[in-house]
Amino acid sequence: MQKVSFELTSEFIELNQLLKNVGLCDSGGAGKVLVASGQVKVDGKQELRKTCKIRAGQQVSVGDVRISVLGDSGADGA
């Protein structure tokens, strides 16, 4: 399994934008298609909301890729 870390610079990131920013798809629109296909899990559960808010501490999985979302010193994840 490939593990990727993503550091938030704000309170949250929309799921489709996270997938784009870590390089799993070319655009936010492609990220929405990926989420709609049912291949994306958030904290182990299938997620179908394309723009759900992902916050620090959450895990996103797509196939054999696991993304750990980390907060930076300015975002407390609350």
Secondary structure, DSSP 4 states (H G I P E B T S, - for coil): -EEEEEEESSS-EEHHHHHHHTTSSSSHHHHHHHHHTT-EEETTEE---TTPEE-TT-EEEETTEEEEEEE-TT----
